[in-house]
Amino acid sequence: MNFEYSDKVKSLQARLLDFMEKHIFPIEREYHLWTQDPGKVWQRYPGMEALKEAAREAGLWNLFLPTNYGELSPGLTNLEYAPLAEIMGRVLWASEVFNCNAPDTGNMEVLAKYGSPEQQEQWLKPLMAGQIRSAFLMTEPAVASSDATNIETSIALDGDSYVINGCKWWSTGAMDPHCTISIVMGKTNPDAGRYNQQSMILVPMDAPGVRIVRPLAVFGTYDSPVGHAEIELKDVRVPKENLILGEGRGFEIAQGRLGPGRIHHCMRLIGMAQRSLELMCGRVRERIAFGRPMMDFSSIRQDVALSRCEIEQARLLTLSAADTIDREGIKGAKNLIAMIKIVAPRMTQTVVDRAMQSYGGMGLSDDTPLAGFFAAARTLRLADGPDEVHMYQLGRNTVREYTG
């Protein structure tokens, strides 16, 4: 399979790398320390808006929407966007600078594909302009949300409004001070068929009855300033026009949202793994142990070699999934999407772990980005569905395919 990119994509890659080198890598540690300051944990980094403006001026803005979104798209396919997502993944927070960050990208795709003209005017435009941020509220603490049919939040029609009651958690982006709107998944039709009970609805974060119960830490840190939250929805009333697409269409929307988003996640993970390998190579070349450079030890060379193999395998698999989405749609790529969701986070976790080991105690600290990469990779083995769900579905589909 040929993944030779056009001159346009090669130019974007070069410009993006140049932007990262000039504007993002130099302040990576400063940004991290800002977000870990207890007095600033939910404040925006003061230079973020200037970085976003510089990205706009450089033509590196909203790169993620594929060509089928018409004038909203920068004209890239999923395959063409994939290497750009990998570059952004080299710094955990970099994608926000280019307005290509989750969960906003998925929410923008939902509004662009399924939103009414009024919903697009009110919410999609400011999201694409980077003026606001958003959250996606699906997972619930009281049920196994890996099975989305378990979702218990109720969305009940009452006159000209829907009334929402439930509790959500791991609502990424909800702690961000610019988070203005959320997309909530819940049941409008509890007596309908299993996959026609759920709907998605737009809920402003300042609506009466929306209460952030607490921020949720990941491995002891809050992923500031984006954050993850537990949120109570108690008698939250929104206009019926806030329903997206129609009652009982939640699963349909979710499938449209998650396919390209998993490409983005996996390519960012590959960027983390690639940078971890590069850091490891620099470390073992310079560090002396037992009278010689660490790179001279066979076990170190094996770790480096295995890491390079595994990164390239995951990269090619993810590019194949992106190419199949472009050619056959999400349904045609479902098995490949499951494969990358299984492979990429595990690969990144393994590669980062090897890099951390080569750094010794320093690899566990904030002196390198490795600890953050490890936490992100481990988290993404659960986010967008745990590994077990994807393996269950892929195994079922494979048996059916191979046995007729």
N, C-alpha and C positions, 0 to 999 in steps of 0.2 A: 504494500500500500504506500502510495507516494504522498508525503506530507510537505511537499515543496510549496513554500508560501509566496504570495505575490509581492511585488515591490512595495505596495501599500502597507502590507502587514510587516514586512521587514523594516520599513521606515518607522512604523509605530513601535516595534520592538526596540529599535535603536534609541528613539526619542524617550521611550519609557525608562529604559536603563539609564540613560543620561540624566533624566529627571531624578530618578532614585539616587544616583550617585551624588548629585549636586544638592538635593534638597531634603532627602529623607534619611539616608544613612548617617549623615553628620549629626542629626538630632535624635537618633533612635534612642540612645540611652537617656538623654535629657527628657524626652517624652515619657519614657517608662518611669523615671524617678518622679516626674510630676504626678502621674496617675497613682503612684504608690504613697504619696504624701497624704496622711490621714486628714489634713485640713483641706485637701483639694480633690478628694477621691471622686466626687461627682461633678467636678467643674471641667469645662472644656479646656484643652491645651490652648494657650493664648495665640499660638501661631497657626492653628489649624485653618482658619478662614483664609489667611494669606496663602497657605499652601494650596488650598482649593482654587483660589483665584489664579494662581500661577499654573495649575494644571489645566484650567479652562483655556487660558491664553495659549498654552502649548498644544491645544487640540487633543488633550488626553482626558476626556470627560464623557461619562455615560457610554463607555465602550461595549457594554455587555449585551444590549438588546440585539438579537440576530436580525437578519435582513427581512424576515417575514413581518416585522413590525413597521415596515414602511418608513415614513418620514421620521419616526421616533428612533430608528436604528442608525448607527454610524456607518452601516453598510458592511458589517462583518458577519460571517457565519459563526456558528458555535466553534467549529474547528479553527477558524482564524482568531477568535478571541482567546482560545485556550492558552497559547503561549504567553499572552499578555497577562492572564490571570496567574500564571506561574511566576512571572517576574514580580507581580505585586505581592505574592505570597512570601517573598524573601524577608519582608518585614510585616509583623502581625497586623499592624493597623494601617498599612499603606493603602489598601484598597479604598478606604474611605476618602482619601485625598482625591481620588479620581471618580468619586460617586459610584463606585462599583462594589460596595460592601453589603454583606448580609446583615440583617434580613431585608434591607431596603431593596436590593435587586429583585428578590423574589416577589416582594409586595408591589414593586413597580411593574413587573411582568404581569402579575394578576390584574392590576388596574388597566394596563395597556391592552391586555387580551380580552378581559371579561368586563371591565368597568363601563358604566354608562357614561355618556358625554359629561353629565353633571359631576359624577364621581371623579372623572379624569381632570376636569377643570379645577375642582376643589382640592384634590389630594395628589394626583399624579404630577401635575405641573410643578408644584412646590417641591415635591420629592426629587424630580429630575433636575430642578434648579439647585438642589442641595440646601434649600432654605429650611427644611424640616427633616426629622428622622421618624422612623416608624418601628413598630414591633409586630410580631406574629404570635398570637395566643392560641395554642392548640393543646399542649401537654398539660395534664392534670395530675395533682398529687394523689388523688383518691383511687385512680384506676390505672391499669397497665395501658399506657397511651401508645405503646408499640402497636397495639390493635386499635386503630382509630375509631372503630365502631363502638368502642367502650366509652367514648367521650360523653360526659353527662351534662355539661353546661347546656342550659335550656335557652332557646331563642323563641319567644312566644309572641304572636301577633296580638296586639291590643289596640283596636281602632286604626289610627294612622301611624302607629309606632310599633316597634318590636321591643319587648322587655327581656333583658338578659340577666340570668342568674347562674353563678358558678364560681369555681376557683381554678385558676391557671397557675402554672409555674414554669420555670426555665423560659421565661418570655424575654428573649434576647432583644436588647435595645431599649427596653422599657425604662431603664434607669438613666438613660441619656437625657440631659436637660433640654435637648431639642426634640425629644420624642413627643410628637403631637397626635399621631393617629395610630391605631392598631387594627389589624384584621383578626377577628375572633371566629373560631370554628366551634359550632355547637349544634344542638338538635332542634330543628323546626318541625320535623315530622317523625316523632318517636314510633309511630305505628306503621310507617312505610317499610319497604324492603330494606335490607341491611345496609345497602350502599346508597340509599336515597333518603336517609334520615337527616344527614348533616348538611349544614349551610354555612356560608361565610358572610360576615357582616362587618361593616366599618364602624369602629367605636372610637370617638375622640378620647384621648387620655384624660381630658379635663371634664368628661361627662359626669354628672352626679351619680354616685354609687360605684365609681371606679376607685379602688383603694389599693395602693401598693403596700402589701403586708410586710415585705422585707426584701432586701437584696440577697441574692444567693451567691456564695463564694464557690469558686472552682479551685481545688487544691490550695485553699487558704487565701486566694486573692479574688478580687471582685470584678476583674476584667473591666476596670474603669477606663473611660467614662461611659462605655456602652452599657455594660452590666446585664445581669439576668435577674428577673424579679418573680416573686410570688405575688399574684394579683387577685384580689377579691372583686367579683362583679355582683353587686347586690341591687336588684331592681333598677338596673341601668336601662334607661329609655332613650332610644334613638329613632329617627324617622324611618319609616318603612323603605324609603328610597335608598337607605344605606345598605340594604341587602345586595350582595353581589350576584349577578346573573339570574338568580331565582332560587326558590326553596328547593331543597334536596339536591343542589348541584355542588355541594362541598367537596365530594370526592373527585368529581370531574375537574374542579379548579385545582385541587391539591396535586393531581397527577400532572397537570400542565405547569404547575409551579416548580415541582421538585426535580424534573428531568434536567433542564439546563443548570439549575442551581447545584446539582451534584457534580456536574462538570466543573463549575467554578470552584467548589470546595476542594475537589480532588486535585485540580491543577495548582491551587494555592498550597495544598499539602506537599505537592511535588516541589514547589519552590522552597518550602521550608526544609525538605529533605536535601535538596541540592545544595542549599547554603550551608546546612549542617555538615555535609560531606566536605565542602570546601574549607570550612573552619577546622574540621578534623585534620585535613591534609596539612594545613598551615601549622597546626599545633604539633603534629607528630614529626614534622620536618625540623622544627626548631627546638623541641624539648629533648633534653638529654637525660637518659635514665640508664643506670648501670654502665656508664662510660661511653654510651653511643646514642645517636638519635633514635627516638622511638620508632621511626619509620623503618629502621633496619630489622625490627623484630617481625618474625613471620606471622604471628597472630595479628599484629596491627595491619600488615599488608593484606591479610585475608579479610579483615573487617572492611578495609577500604574497597577491596575488589568486590566483595559481596554487596556492599552498599551501592556501588556504581551500577552493578547488574540489576539490582532490585529497583532502583530509581528509574532506570531506562525501561525496564519491563512495565512498570506502573505508568510511566509517561506514555508509552506507545499504546497501552490498553485504553487509557483515558482519551487519547487523540482518536482512537478507533471508535470509541463511544460517541464522541462529539461529531465525527464524520457521519456516523450512522444516523444520529438524530437529524442532521442536516438533510440526509438523503431519504430517510424512511420515517421520520417522525419519532416521537417519544415511544409510542407503542412498539415500533419496529426495533428500537434500541433497548428495550426494557431489560433484556438479559445482560447486555454489556453495561448498562447503568448499574445493575446489581453487582456485577463483578468489580467495577471500579470502587463502589462504595465499600465493598469487603476488603479490597486489596490496598487502596491508597492510604487509609489511616493506619492500618497495621504496618505497612512498609515504612511510613514516616516515623511512627513510634519506634520501630526497630532501629532505623538509621540514626535517629536523634539519640537514642540510648547508647549506641556505639560511640557517637561523637562525645556525649557526656562522659563516658568512661575514659576516653582519651584525655579529657581535661582534668580528670580527678575531681577534687572538691570544688574547683572553680566551675565545673560543668553544672553543678547543682545551684549555683548562685545566680545573682542578677548581673554578673559581670559579662555574661554572654546571653544571646537570645535563646539558648538551647532549652532552658527550663520552660520558657513560654511555649516553644514549639512542641515540647513533649506534652504539655497540658492540652494544647490545642488538638494534637493528633489523638490523644486518648479521649477527649471530649467528643470528637467527630466519629468515634466508633459507636456512639449512642445517638448523636444528633442526626436528624433526617432518617431515623429508623435504626435500631441496633443491628449489629452484624448478623445476629441470629435470624432476624426476619428476612433479610436479604438472602442469606444462605438457604433458608427454608423455601423461599419462593424460587430461587435459582435452581435448587436441587429438584424441586417438583417439575419445573419447566424442562429441565434437562432430561429427566427420565421420560417424560411425555414425548419429547422431541426424538430421542434416540430409540424409543420402542414403538412409536407410531400410535 
